[in-house]
Amino acid sequence: MADKIINPLIAIFVGIALLYFIWGVIEFLAQAGNEEAKTTGKKHMIWGIIGMAIMLGVGGIIKILQSFFEPGVGIGGGFLT
């Protein structure tokens, strides 16, 4: 189930967070003279990084849970064998 539904969603959300980060970089560089715009750009970059970290963490947790609960996968052959 996770391979067909959740993994593509995680990839989409990581992409959105990456675009948000890139938007912050562009905003930061384009408005070099405006301190308020630079601060906004910094915030966008930080939230983009946080978003990517959260989604990649969720992906890792899902992989760990899959290897734990699916029979024949991972160490010990799964929990429900």
mmCIF file of the N, C-alpha and C atoms, coordinates in Angstrom:
data_MODEL
# 
_entry.id   MODEL 
# 
loop_
_atom_site.group_PDB 
_atom_site.id 
_atom_site.type_symbol 
_atom_site.label_atom_id 
_atom_site.label_alt_id 
_atom_site.label_comp_id 
_atom_site.label_asym_id 
_atom_site.label_entity_id 
_atom_site.label_seq_id 
_atom_site.pdbx_PDB_ins_code 
_atom_site.Cartn_x 
_atom_site.Cartn_y 
_atom_site.Cartn_z 
_atom_site.occupancy 
_atom_site.B_iso_or_equiv 
_atom_site.pdbx_formal_charge 
_atom_site.auth_seq_id 
_atom_site.auth_comp_id 
_atom_site.auth_asym_id 
_atom_site.auth_atom_id 
_atom_site.pdbx_PDB_model_num 
ATOM 1   N N  . MET A 1 1  ? 0.818  -1.195  0.000  1.00 0.00 ? 1  MET A N  1 
ATOM 2   C CA . MET A 1 1  ? 0.000  0.000   0.000  1.00 0.00 ? 1  MET A CA 1 
ATOM 3   C C  . MET A 1 1  ? 0.861  1.258   0.000  1.00 0.00 ? 1  MET A C  1 
ATOM 4   N N  . ALA A 1 2  ? 1.874  1.278   0.828  1.00 0.00 ? 2  ALA A N  1 
ATOM 5   C CA . ALA A 1 2  ? 2.695  2.484   0.935  1.00 0.00 ? 2  ALA A CA 1 
ATOM 6   C C  . ALA A 1 2  ? 3.432  2.780   -0.360 1.00 0.00 ? 2  ALA A C  1 
ATOM 7   N N  . ASP A 1 3  ? 3.803  1.737   -1.085 1.00 0.00 ? 3  ASP A N  1 
ATOM 8   C CA . ASP A 1 3  ? 4.522  1.957   -2.341 1.00 0.00 ? 3  ASP A CA 1 
ATOM 9   C C  . ASP A 1 3  ? 3.650  2.644   -3.381 1.00 0.00 ? 3  ASP A C  1 
ATOM 10  N N  . LYS A 1 4  ? 2.363  2.384   -3.354 1.00 0.00 ? 4  LYS A N  1 
ATOM 11  C CA . LYS A 1 4  ? 1.476  2.920   -4.382 1.00 0.00 ? 4  LYS A CA 1 
ATOM 12  C C  . LYS A 1 4  ? 0.845  4.255   -4.014 1.00 0.00 ? 4  LYS A C  1 
ATOM 13  N N  . ILE A 1 5  ? 0.664  4.529   -2.734 1.00 0.00 ? 5  ILE A N  1 
ATOM 14  C CA . ILE A 1 5  ? -0.045 5.745   -2.327 1.00 0.00 ? 5  ILE A CA 1 
ATOM 15  C C  . ILE A 1 5  ? 0.858  6.703   -1.564 1.00 0.00 ? 5  ILE A C  1 
ATOM 16  N N  . ILE A 1 6  ? 1.468  6.221   -0.501 1.00 0.00 ? 6  ILE A N  1 
ATOM 17  C CA . ILE A 1 6  ? 2.178  7.115   0.411  1.00 0.00 ? 6  ILE A CA 1 
ATOM 18  C C  . ILE A 1 6  ? 3.505  7.599   -0.174 1.00 0.00 ? 6  ILE A C  1 
ATOM 19  N N  . ASN A 1 7  ? 4.274  6.710   -0.782 1.00 0.00 ? 7  ASN A N  1 
ATOM 20  C CA . ASN A 1 7  ? 5.573  7.127   -1.330 1.00 0.00 ? 7  ASN A CA 1 
ATOM 21  C C  . ASN A 1 7  ? 5.451  8.214   -2.389 1.00 0.00 ? 7  ASN A C  1 
ATOM 22  N N  . PRO A 1 8  ? 4.499  8.124   -3.336 1.00 0.00 ? 8  PRO A N  1 
ATOM 23  C CA . PRO A 1 8  ? 4.352  9.245   -4.274 1.00 0.00 ? 8  PRO A CA 1 
ATOM 24  C C  . PRO A 1 8  ? 3.932  10.550  -3.587 1.00 0.00 ? 8  PRO A C  1 
ATOM 25  N N  . LEU A 1 9  ? 3.108  10.446  -2.547 1.00 0.00 ? 9  LEU A N  1 
ATOM 26  C CA . LEU A 1 9  ? 2.712  11.650  -1.813 1.00 0.00 ? 9  LEU A CA 1 
ATOM 27  C C  . LEU A 1 9  ? 3.916  12.281  -1.113 1.00 0.00 ? 9  LEU A C  1 
ATOM 28  N N  . ILE A 1 10 ? 4.762  11.445  -0.532 1.00 0.00 ? 10 ILE A N  1 
ATOM 29  C CA . ILE A 1 10 ? 5.962  11.964  0.123  1.00 0.00 ? 10 ILE A CA 1 
ATOM 30  C C  . ILE A 1 10 ? 6.849  12.660  -0.905 1.00 0.00 ? 10 ILE A C  1 
ATOM 31  N N  . ALA A 1 11 ? 7.006  12.054  -2.072 1.00 0.00 ? 11 ALA A N  1 
ATOM 32  C CA . ALA A 1 11 ? 7.824  12.673  -3.124 1.00 0.00 ? 11 ALA A CA 1 
ATOM 33  C C  . ALA A 1 11 ? 7.237  14.012  -3.553 1.00 0.00 ? 11 ALA A C  1 
ATOM 34  N N  . ILE A 1 12 ? 5.920  14.093  -3.669 1.00 0.00 ? 12 ILE A N  1 
ATOM 35  C CA . ILE A 1 12 ? 5.266  15.350  -4.046 1.00 0.00 ? 12 ILE A CA 1 
ATOM 36  C C  . ILE A 1 12 ? 5.501  16.417  -2.981 1.00 0.00 ? 12 ILE A C  1 
ATOM 37  N N  . PHE A 1 13 ? 5.346  16.056  -1.714 1.00 0.00 ? 13 PHE A N  1 
ATOM 38  C CA . PHE A 1 13 ? 5.526  17.033  -0.641 1.00 0.00 ? 13 PHE A CA 1 
ATOM 39  C C  . PHE A 1 13 ? 6.985  17.459  -0.498 1.00 0.00 ? 13 PHE A C  1 
ATOM 40  N N  . VAL A 1 14 ? 7.925  16.553  -0.735 1.00 0.00 ? 14 VAL A N  1 
ATOM 41  C CA . VAL A 1 14 ? 9.338  16.940  -0.732 1.00 0.00 ? 14 VAL A CA 1 
ATOM 42  C C  . VAL A 1 14 ? 9.596  17.924  -1.878 1.00 0.00 ? 14 VAL A C  1 
ATOM 43  N N  . GLY A 1 15 ? 8.996  17.664  -3.022 1.00 0.00 ? 15 GLY A N  1 
ATOM 44  C CA . GLY A 1 15 ? 9.131  18.587  -4.158 1.00 0.00 ? 15 GLY A CA 1 
ATOM 45  C C  . GLY A 1 15 ? 8.561  19.956  -3.854 1.00 0.00 ? 15 GLY A C  1 
ATOM 46  N N  . ILE A 1 16 ? 7.408  19.988  -3.190 1.00 0.00 ? 16 ILE A N  1 
ATOM 47  C CA . ILE A 1 16 ? 6.801  21.267  -2.816 1.00 0.00 ? 16 ILE A CA 1 
ATOM 48  C C  . ILE A 1 16 ? 7.706  22.014  -1.832 1.00 0.00 ? 16 ILE A C  1 
ATOM 49  N N  . ALA A 1 17 ? 8.252  21.294  -0.856 1.00 0.00 ? 17 ALA A N  1 
ATOM 50  C CA . ALA A 1 17 ? 9.152  21.923  0.111  1.00 0.00 ? 17 ALA A CA 1 
ATOM 51  C C  . ALA A 1 17 ? 10.413 22.426  -0.576 1.00 0.00 ? 17 ALA A C  1 
ATOM 52  N N  . LEU A 1 18 ? 10.910 21.680  -1.562 1.00 0.00 ? 18 LEU A N  1 
ATOM 53  C CA . LEU A 1 18 ? 12.084 22.119  -2.309 1.00 0.00 ? 18 LEU A CA 1 
ATOM 54  C C  . LEU A 1 18 ? 11.786 23.387  -3.100 1.00 0.00 ? 18 LEU A C  1 
ATOM 55  N N  . LEU A 1 19 ? 10.623 23.441  -3.733 1.00 0.00 ? 19 LEU A N  1 
ATOM 56  C CA . LEU A 1 19 ? 10.229 24.660  -4.453 1.00 0.00 ? 19 LEU A CA 1 
ATOM 57  C C  . LEU A 1 19 ? 10.092 25.845  -3.503 1.00 0.00 ? 19 LEU A C  1 
ATOM 58  N N  . TYR A 1 20 ? 9.560  25.603  -2.307 1.00 0.00 ? 20 TYR A N  1 
ATOM 59  C CA . TYR A 1 20 ? 9.419  26.657  -1.309 1.00 0.00 ? 20 TYR A CA 1 
ATOM 60  C C  . TYR A 1 20 ? 10.804 27.177  -0.897 1.00 0.00 ? 20 TYR A C  1 
ATOM 61  N N  . PHE A 1 21 ? 11.750 26.239  -0.724 1.00 0.00 ? 21 PHE A N  1 
ATOM 62  C CA . PHE A 1 21 ? 13.123 26.620  -0.391 1.00 0.00 ? 21 PHE A CA 1 
ATOM 63  C C  . PHE A 1 21 ? 13.739 27.451  -1.518 1.00 0.00 ? 21 PHE A C  1 
ATOM 64  N N  . ILE A 1 22 ? 13.587 26.988  -2.752 1.00 0.00 ? 22 ILE A N  1 
ATOM 65  C CA . ILE A 1 22 ? 14.147 27.712  -3.900 1.00 0.00 ? 22 ILE A CA 1 
ATOM 66  C C  . ILE A 1 22 ? 13.512 29.094  -4.024 1.00 0.00 ? 22 ILE A C  1 
ATOM 67  N N  . TRP A 1 23 ? 12.211 29.182  -3.780 1.00 0.00 ? 23 TRP A N  1 
ATOM 68  C CA . TRP A 1 23 ? 11.526 30.471  -3.791 1.00 0.00 ? 23 TRP A CA 1 
ATOM 69  C C  . TRP A 1 23 ? 12.157 31.407  -2.753 1.00 0.00 ? 23 TRP A C  1 
ATOM 70  N N  . GLY A 1 24 ? 12.461 30.882  -1.571 1.00 0.00 ? 24 GLY A N  1 
ATOM 71  C CA . GLY A 1 24 ? 13.114 31.688  -0.543 1.00 0.00 ? 24 GLY A CA 1 
ATOM 72  C C  . GLY A 1 24 ? 14.493 32.158  -0.957 1.00 0.00 ? 24 GLY A C  1 
ATOM 73  N N  . VAL A 1 25 ? 15.257 31.280  -1.625 1.00 0.00 ? 25 VAL A N  1 
ATOM 74  C CA . VAL A 1 25 ? 16.590 31.662  -2.102 1.00 0.00 ? 25 VAL A CA 1 
ATOM 75  C C  . VAL A 1 25 ? 16.479 32.779  -3.136 1.00 0.00 ? 25 VAL A C  1 
ATOM 76  N N  . ILE A 1 26 ? 15.562 32.615  -4.075 1.00 0.00 ? 26 ILE A N  1 
ATOM 77  C CA . ILE A 1 26 ? 15.380 33.644  -5.109 1.00 0.00 ? 26 ILE A CA 1 
ATOM 78  C C  . ILE A 1 26 ? 14.948 34.958  -4.471 1.00 0.00 ? 26 ILE A C  1 
ATOM 79  N N  . GLU A 1 27 ? 14.024 34.871  -3.526 1.00 0.00 ? 27 GLU A N  1 
ATOM 80  C CA . GLU A 1 27 ? 13.545 36.075  -2.842 1.00 0.00 ? 27 GLU A CA 1 
ATOM 81  C C  . GLU A 1 27 ? 14.683 36.745  -2.073 1.00 0.00 ? 27 GLU A C  1 
ATOM 82  N N  . PHE A 1 28 ? 15.509 35.951  -1.425 1.00 0.00 ? 28 PHE A N  1 
ATOM 83  C CA . PHE A 1 28 ? 16.630 36.480  -0.653 1.00 0.00 ? 28 PHE A CA 1 
ATOM 84  C C  . PHE A 1 28 ? 17.645 37.173  -1.557 1.00 0.00 ? 28 PHE A C  1 
ATOM 85  N N  . LEU A 1 29 ? 17.954 36.553  -2.694 1.00 0.00 ? 29 LEU A N  1 
ATOM 86  C CA . LEU A 1 29 ? 18.961 37.122  -3.596 1.00 0.00 ? 29 LEU A CA 1 
ATOM 87  C C  . LEU A 1 29 ? 18.432 38.298  -4.403 1.00 0.00 ? 29 LEU A C  1 
ATOM 88  N N  . ALA A 1 30 ? 17.166 38.249  -4.790 1.00 0.00 ? 30 ALA A N  1 
ATOM 89  C CA . ALA A 1 30 ? 16.605 39.309  -5.628 1.00 0.00 ? 30 ALA A CA 1 
ATOM 90  C C  . ALA A 1 30 ? 16.394 40.595  -4.846 1.00 0.00 ? 30 ALA A C  1 
ATOM 91  N N  . GLN A 1 31 ? 16.129 40.485  -3.581 1.00 0.00 ? 31 GLN A N  1 
ATOM 92  C CA . GLN A 1 31 ? 15.851 41.658  -2.744 1.00 0.00 ? 31 GLN A CA 1 
ATOM 93  C C  . GLN A 1 31 ? 17.005 41.931  -1.785 1.00 0.00 ? 31 GLN A C  1 
ATOM 94  N N  . ALA A 1 32 ? 18.225 41.944  -2.306 1.00 0.00 ? 32 ALA A N  1 
ATOM 95  C CA . ALA A 1 32 ? 19.415 42.094  -1.462 1.00 0.00 ? 32 ALA A CA 1 
ATOM 96  C C  . ALA A 1 32 ? 19.432 43.422  -0.697 1.00 0.00 ? 32 ALA A C  1 
ATOM 97  N N  . GLY A 1 33 ? 18.804 44.460  -1.218 1.00 0.00 ? 33 GLY A N  1 
ATOM 98  C CA . GLY A 1 33 ? 18.811 45.760  -0.552 1.00 0.00 ? 33 GLY A CA 1 
ATOM 99  C C  . GLY A 1 33 ? 17.696 45.935  0.454  1.00 0.00 ? 33 GLY A C  1 
ATOM 100 N N  . ASN A 1 34 ? 16.694 45.087  0.404  1.00 0.00 ? 34 ASN A N  1 
ATOM 101 C CA . ASN A 1 34 ? 15.525 45.219  1.268  1.00 0.00 ? 34 ASN A CA 1 
ATOM 102 C C  . ASN A 1 34 ? 15.618 44.197  2.406  1.00 0.00 ? 34 ASN A C  1 
ATOM 103 N N  . GLU A 1 35 ? 15.853 44.690  3.614  1.00 0.00 ? 35 GLU A N  1 
ATOM 104 C CA . GLU A 1 35 ? 16.040 43.790  4.758  1.00 0.00 ? 35 GLU A CA 1 
ATOM 105 C C  . GLU A 1 35 ? 14.779 42.984  5.081  1.00 0.00 ? 35 GLU A C  1 
ATOM 106 N N  . GLU A 1 36 ? 13.618 43.589  4.914  1.00 0.00 ? 36 GLU A N  1 
ATOM 107 C CA . GLU A 1 36 ? 12.360 42.881  5.213  1.00 0.00 ? 36 GLU A CA 1 
ATOM 108 C C  . GLU A 1 36 ? 12.159 41.710  4.241  1.00 0.00 ? 36 GLU A C  1 
ATOM 109 N N  . ALA A 1 37 ? 12.450 41.932  2.968  1.00 0.00 ? 37 ALA A N  1 
ATOM 110 C CA . ALA A 1 37 ? 12.319 40.870  1.971  1.00 0.00 ? 37 ALA A CA 1 
ATOM 111 C C  . ALA A 1 37 ? 13.378 39.790  2.198  1.00 0.00 ? 37 ALA A C  1 
ATOM 112 N N  . LYS A 1 38 ? 14.578 40.183  2.611  1.00 0.00 ? 38 LYS A N  1 
ATOM 113 C CA . LYS A 1 38 ? 15.619 39.209  2.912  1.00 0.00 ? 38 LYS A CA 1 
ATOM 114 C C  . LYS A 1 38 ? 15.205 38.329  4.086  1.00 0.00 ? 38 LYS A C  1 
ATOM 115 N N  . THR A 1 39 ? 14.592 38.932  5.100  1.00 0.00 ? 39 THR A N  1 
ATOM 116 C CA . THR A 1 39 ? 14.120 38.167  6.264  1.00 0.00 ? 39 THR A CA 1 
ATOM 117 C C  . THR A 1 39 ? 13.029 37.190  5.854  1.00 0.00 ? 39 THR A C  1 
ATOM 118 N N  . THR A 1 40 ? 12.133 37.634  4.997  1.00 0.00 ? 40 THR A N  1 
ATOM 119 C CA . THR A 1 40 ? 11.080 36.748  4.500  1.00 0.00 ? 40 THR A CA 1 
ATOM 120 C C  . THR A 1 40 ? 11.696 35.609  3.698  1.00 0.00 ? 40 THR A C  1 
ATOM 121 N N  . GLY A 1 41 ? 12.679 35.890  2.880  1.00 0.00 ? 41 GLY A N  1 
ATOM 122 C CA . GLY A 1 41 ? 13.364 34.860  2.114  1.00 0.00 ? 41 GLY A CA 1 
ATOM 123 C C  . GLY A 1 41 ? 14.040 33.843  3.011  1.00 0.00 ? 41 GLY A C  1 
ATOM 124 N N  . LYS A 1 42 ? 14.673 34.329  4.080  1.00 0.00 ? 42 LYS A N  1 
ATOM 125 C CA . LYS A 1 42 ? 15.305 33.423  5.047  1.00 0.00 ? 42 LYS A CA 1 
ATOM 126 C C  . LYS A 1 42 ? 14.272 32.502  5.685  1.00 0.00 ? 42 LYS A C  1 
ATOM 127 N N  . LYS A 1 43 ? 13.119 33.061  6.046  1.00 0.00 ? 43 LYS A N  1 
ATOM 128 C CA . LYS A 1 43 ? 12.056 32.251  6.652  1.00 0.00 ? 43 LYS A CA 1 
ATOM 129 C C  . LYS A 1 43 ? 11.568 31.178  5.686  1.00 0.00 ? 43 LYS A C  1 
ATOM 130 N N  . HIS A 1 44 ? 11.421 31.549  4.416  1.00 0.00 ? 44 HIS A N  1 
ATOM 131 C CA . HIS A 1 44 ? 10.984 30.568  3.426  1.00 0.00 ? 44 HIS A CA 1 
ATOM 132 C C  . HIS A 1 44 ? 12.018 29.454  3.259  1.00 0.00 ? 44 HIS A C  1 
ATOM 133 N N  . MET A 1 45 ? 13.296 29.817  3.270  1.00 0.00 ? 45 MET A N  1 
ATOM 134 C CA . MET A 1 45 ? 14.341 28.800  3.152  1.00 0.00 ? 45 MET A CA 1 
ATOM 135 C C  . MET A 1 45 ? 14.321 27.853  4.355  1.00 0.00 ? 45 MET A C  1 
ATOM 136 N N  . ILE A 1 46 ? 14.192 28.420  5.544  1.00 0.00 ? 46 ILE A N  1 
ATOM 137 C CA . ILE A 1 46 ? 14.173 27.593  6.756  1.00 0.00 ? 46 ILE A CA 1 
ATOM 138 C C  . ILE A 1 46 ? 12.975 26.659  6.754  1.00 0.00 ? 46 ILE A C  1 
ATOM 139 N N  . TRP A 1 47 ? 11.798 27.167  6.432  1.00 0.00 ? 47 TRP A N  1 
ATOM 140 C CA . TRP A 1 47 ? 10.597 26.315  6.417  1.00 0.00 ? 47 TRP A CA 1 
ATOM 141 C C  . TRP A 1 47 ? 10.659 25.281  5.305  1.00 0.00 ? 47 TRP A C  1 
ATOM 142 N N  . GLY A 1 48 ? 11.309 25.610  4.191  1.00 0.00 ? 48 GLY A N  1 
ATOM 143 C CA . GLY A 1 48 ? 11.501 24.621  3.132  1.00 0.00 ? 48 GLY A CA 1 
ATOM 144 C C  . GLY A 1 48 ? 12.381 23.475  3.595  1.00 0.00 ? 48 GLY A C  1 
ATOM 145 N N  . ILE A 1 49 ? 13.459 23.802  4.290  1.00 0.00 ? 49 ILE A N  1 
ATOM 146 C CA . ILE A 1 49 ? 14.352 22.771  4.824  1.00 0.00 ? 49 ILE A CA 1 
ATOM 147 C C  . ILE A 1 49 ? 13.627 21.930  5.862  1.00 0.00 ? 49 ILE A C  1 
ATOM 148 N N  . ILE A 1 50 ? 12.875 22.580  6.747  1.00 0.00 ? 50 ILE A N  1 
ATOM 149 C CA . ILE A 1 50 ? 12.113 21.848  7.771  1.00 0.00 ? 50 ILE A CA 1 
ATOM 150 C C  . ILE A 1 50 ? 11.105 20.920  7.107  1.00 0.00 ? 50 ILE A C  1 
ATOM 151 N N  . GLY A 1 51 ? 10.416 21.402  6.088  1.00 0.00 ? 51 GLY A N  1 
ATOM 152 C CA . GLY A 1 51 ? 9.438  20.573  5.389  1.00 0.00 ? 51 GLY A CA 1 
ATOM 153 C C  . GLY A 1 51 ? 10.078 19.359  4.739  1.00 0.00 ? 51 GLY A C  1 
ATOM 154 N N  . MET A 1 52 ? 11.236 19.557  4.098  1.00 0.00 ? 52 MET A N  1 
ATOM 155 C CA . MET A 1 52 ? 11.927 18.425  3.482  1.00 0.00 ? 52 MET A CA 1 
ATOM 156 C C  . MET A 1 52 ? 12.385 17.421  4.535  1.00 0.00 ? 52 MET A C  1 
ATOM 157 N N  . ALA A 1 53 ? 12.899 17.917  5.655  1.00 0.00 ? 53 ALA A N  1 
ATOM 158 C CA . ALA A 1 53 ? 13.363 17.025  6.709  1.00 0.00 ? 53 ALA A CA 1 
ATOM 159 C C  . ALA A 1 53 ? 12.208 16.214  7.281  1.00 0.00 ? 53 ALA A C  1 
ATOM 160 N N  . ILE A 1 54 ? 11.079 16.854  7.497  1.00 0.00 ? 54 ILE A N  1 
ATOM 161 C CA . ILE A 1 54 ? 9.918  16.141  8.036  1.00 0.00 ? 54 ILE A CA 1 
ATOM 162 C C  . ILE A 1 54 ? 9.460  15.060  7.066  1.00 0.00 ? 54 ILE A C  1 
ATOM 163 N N  . MET A 1 55 ? 9.341  15.391  5.796  1.00 0.00 ? 55 MET A N  1 
ATOM 164 C CA . MET A 1 55 ? 8.850  14.408  4.829  1.00 0.00 ? 55 MET A CA 1 
ATOM 165 C C  . MET A 1 55 ? 9.836  13.263  4.632  1.00 0.00 ? 55 MET A C  1 
ATOM 166 N N  . LEU A 1 56 ? 11.126 13.554  4.627  1.00 0.00 ? 56 LEU A N  1 
ATOM 167 C CA . LEU A 1 56 ? 12.107 12.482  4.508  1.00 0.00 ? 56 LEU A CA 1 
ATOM 168 C C  . LEU A 1 56 ? 12.111 11.616  5.768  1.00 0.00 ? 56 LEU A C  1 
ATOM 169 N N  . GLY A 1 57 ? 11.892 12.238  6.927  1.00 0.00 ? 57 GLY A N  1 
ATOM 170 C CA . GLY A 1 57 ? 11.763 11.469  8.165  1.00 0.00 ? 57 GLY A CA 1 
ATOM 171 C C  . GLY A 1 57 ? 10.548 10.561  8.151  1.00 0.00 ? 57 GLY A C  1 
ATOM 172 N N  . VAL A 1 58 ? 9.442  11.076  7.649  1.00 0.00 ? 58 VAL A N  1 
ATOM 173 C CA . VAL A 1 58 ? 8.222  10.260  7.529  1.00 0.00 ? 58 VAL A CA 1 
ATOM 174 C C  . VAL A 1 58 ? 8.481  9.084   6.592  1.00 0.00 ? 58 VAL A C  1 
ATOM 175 N N  . GLY A 1 59 ? 9.161  9.341   5.490  1.00 0.00 ? 59 GLY A N  1 
ATOM 176 C CA . GLY A 1 59 ? 9.497  8.258   4.559  1.00 0.00 ? 59 GLY A CA 1 
ATOM 177 C C  . GLY A 1 59 ? 10.349 7.191   5.222  1.00 0.00 ? 59 GLY A C  1 
ATOM 178 N N  . GLY A 1 60 ? 11.320 7.611   6.018  1.00 0.00 ? 60 GLY A N  1 
ATOM 179 C CA . GLY A 1 60 ? 12.165 6.654   6.738  1.00 0.00 ? 60 GLY A CA 1 
ATOM 180 C C  . GLY A 1 60 ? 11.387 5.845   7.754  1.00 0.00 ? 60 GLY A C  1 
ATOM 181 N N  . ILE A 1 61 ? 10.513 6.506   8.485  1.00 0.00 ? 61 ILE A N  1 
ATOM 182 C CA . ILE A 1 61 ? 9.686  5.801   9.480  1.00 0.00 ? 61 ILE A CA 1 
ATOM 183 C C  . ILE A 1 61 ? 8.786  4.788   8.792  1.00 0.00 ? 61 ILE A C  1 
ATOM 184 N N  . ILE A 1 62 ? 8.220  5.150   7.656  1.00 0.00 ? 62 ILE A N  1 
ATOM 185 C CA . ILE A 1 62 ? 7.358  4.221   6.923  1.00 0.00 ? 62 ILE A CA 1 
ATOM 186 C C  . ILE A 1 62 ? 8.159  3.015   6.455  1.00 0.00 ? 62 ILE A C  1 
ATOM 187 N N  . LYS A 1 63 ? 9.381  3.232   5.967  1.00 0.00 ? 63 LYS A N  1 
ATOM 188 C CA . LYS A 1 63 ? 10.222 2.107   5.538  1.00 0.00 ? 63 LYS A CA 1 
ATOM 189 C C  . LYS A 1 63 ? 10.534 1.180   6.717  1.00 0.00 ? 63 LYS A C  1 
ATOM 190 N N  . ILE A 1 64 ? 10.815 1.754   7.875  1.00 0.00 ? 64 ILE A N  1 
ATOM 191 C CA . ILE A 1 64 ? 11.094 0.940   9.062  1.00 0.00 ? 64 ILE A CA 1 
ATOM 192 C C  . ILE A 1 64 ? 9.863  0.131   9.450  1.00 0.00 ? 64 ILE A C  1 
ATOM 193 N N  . LEU A 1 65 ? 8.705  0.763   9.461  1.00 0.00 ? 65 LEU A N  1 
ATOM 194 C CA . LEU A 1 65 ? 7.474  0.056   9.819  1.00 0.00 ? 65 LEU A CA 1 
ATOM 195 C C  . LEU A 1 65 ? 7.142  -1.029  8.793  1.00 0.00 ? 65 LEU A C  1 
ATOM 196 N N  . GLN A 1 66 ? 7.383  -0.748  7.521  1.00 0.00 ? 66 GLN A N  1 
ATOM 197 C CA . GLN A 1 66 ? 7.141  -1.760  6.502  1.00 0.00 ? 66 GLN A CA 1 
ATOM 198 C C  . GLN A 1 66 ? 8.026  -2.975  6.726  1.00 0.00 ? 66 GLN A C  1 
ATOM 199 N N  . SER A 1 67 ? 9.290  -2.750  7.010  1.00 0.00 ? 67 SER A N  1 
ATOM 200 C CA . SER A 1 67 ? 10.196 -3.877  7.205  1.00 0.00 ? 67 SER A CA 1 
ATOM 201 C C  . SER A 1 67 ? 9.865  -4.637  8.484  1.00 0.00 ? 67 SER A C  1 
ATOM 202 N N  . PHE A 1 68 ? 9.241  -3.977  9.432  1.00 0.00 ? 68 PHE A N  1 
ATOM 203 C CA . PHE A 1 68 ? 8.889  -4.628  10.691 1.00 0.00 ? 68 PHE A CA 1 
ATOM 204 C C  . PHE A 1 68 ? 7.613  -5.444  10.567 1.00 0.00 ? 68 PHE A C  1 
ATOM 205 N N  . PHE A 1 69 ? 6.617  -4.944  9.851  1.00 0.00 ? 69 PHE A N  1 
ATOM 206 C CA . PHE A 1 69 ? 5.315  -5.590  9.816  1.00 0.00 ? 69 PHE A CA 1 
ATOM 207 C C  . PHE A 1 69 ? 5.073  -6.496  8.615  1.00 0.00 ? 69 PHE A C  1 
ATOM 208 N N  . GLU A 1 70 ? 5.802  -6.324  7.518  1.00 0.00 ? 70 GLU A N  1 
ATOM 209 C CA . GLU A 1 70 ? 5.565  -7.145  6.342  1.00 0.00 ? 70 GLU A CA 1 
ATOM 210 C C  . GLU A 1 70 ? 6.318  -8.461  6.481  1.00 0.00 ? 70 GLU A C  1 
ATOM 211 N N  . PRO A 1 71 ? 5.631  -9.576  6.286  1.00 0.00 ? 71 PRO A N  1 
ATOM 212 C CA . PRO A 1 71 ? 6.300  -10.874 6.401  1.00 0.00 ? 71 PRO A CA 1 
ATOM 213 C C  . PRO A 1 71 ? 7.322  -11.076 5.282  1.00 0.00 ? 71 PRO A C  1 
ATOM 214 N N  . GLY A 1 72 ? 8.449  -11.647 5.660  1.00 0.00 ? 72 GLY A N  1 
ATOM 215 C CA . GLY A 1 72 ? 9.480  -11.958 4.681  1.00 0.00 ? 72 GLY A CA 1 
ATOM 216 C C  . GLY A 1 72 ? 10.352 -10.775 4.304  1.00 0.00 ? 72 GLY A C  1 
ATOM 217 N N  . VAL A 1 73 ? 10.167 -9.629  4.910  1.00 0.00 ? 73 VAL A N  1 
ATOM 218 C CA . VAL A 1 73 ? 10.948 -8.445  4.578  1.00 0.00 ? 73 VAL A CA 1 
ATOM 219 C C  . VAL A 1 73 ? 11.677 -7.980  5.836  1.00 0.00 ? 73 VAL A C  1 
ATOM 220 N N  . GLY A 1 74 ? 12.937 -7.686  5.694  1.00 0.00 ? 74 GLY A N  1 
ATOM 221 C CA . GLY A 1 74 ? 13.699 -7.126  6.802  1.00 0.00 ? 74 GLY A CA 1 
ATOM 222 C C  . GLY A 1 74 ? 14.230 -8.202  7.747  1.00 0.00 ? 74 GLY A C  1 
ATOM 223 N N  . ILE A 1 75 ? 14.716 -7.756  8.862  1.00 0.00 ? 75 ILE A N  1 
ATOM 224 C CA . ILE A 1 75 ? 15.332 -8.638  9.853  1.00 0.00 ? 75 ILE A CA 1 
ATOM 225 C C  . ILE A 1 75 ? 14.245 -9.414  10.593 1.00 0.00 ? 75 ILE A C  1 
ATOM 226 N N  . GLY A 1 76 ? 14.427 -10.689 10.738 1.00 0.00 ? 76 GLY A N  1 
ATOM 227 C CA . GLY A 1 76 ? 13.493 -11.505 11.512 1.00 0.00 ? 76 GLY A CA 1 
ATOM 228 C C  . GLY A 1 76 ? 12.273 -11.957 10.736 1.00 0.00 ? 76 GLY A C  1 
ATOM 229 N N  . GLY A 1 77 ? 12.150 -11.618 9.485  1.00 0.00 ? 77 GLY A N  1 
ATOM 230 C CA . GLY A 1 77 ? 11.046 -12.102 8.673  1.00 0.00 ? 77 GLY A CA 1 
ATOM 231 C C  . GLY A 1 77 ? 9.723  -11.401 8.923  1.00 0.00 ? 77 GLY A C  1 
ATOM 232 N N  . GLY A 1 78 ? 9.715  -10.332 9.676  1.00 0.00 ? 78 GLY A N  1 
ATOM 233 C CA . GLY A 1 78 ? 8.468  -9.597  9.909  1.00 0.00 ? 78 GLY A CA 1 
ATOM 234 C C  . GLY A 1 78 ? 7.831  -9.973  11.223 1.00 0.00 ? 78 GLY A C  1 
ATOM 235 N N  . PHE A 1 79 ? 6.959  -9.135  11.680 1.00 0.00 ? 79 PHE A N  1 
ATOM 236 C CA . PHE A 1 79 ? 6.303  -9.313  12.963 1.00 0.00 ? 79 PHE A CA 1 
ATOM 237 C C  . PHE A 1 79 ? 5.130  -10.288 12.899 1.00 0.00 ? 79 PHE A C  1 
ATOM 238 N N  . LEU A 1 80 ? 4.399  -10.254 11.809 1.00 0.00 ? 80 LEU A N  1 
ATOM 239 C CA . LEU A 1 80 ? 3.170  -11.039 11.712 1.00 0.00 ? 80 LEU A CA 1 
ATOM 240 C C  . LEU A 1 80 ? 3.333  -12.297 10.869 1.00 0.00 ? 80 LEU A C  1 
ATOM 241 N N  . THR A 1 81 ? 4.454  -12.981 10.993 1.00 0.00 ? 81 THR A N  1 
ATOM 242 C CA . THR A 1 81 ? 4.651  -14.205 10.206 1.00 0.00 ? 81 THR A CA 1 
ATOM 243 C C  . THR A 1 81 ? 4.072  -15.406 10.895 1.00 0.00 ? 81 THR A C  1 
# 
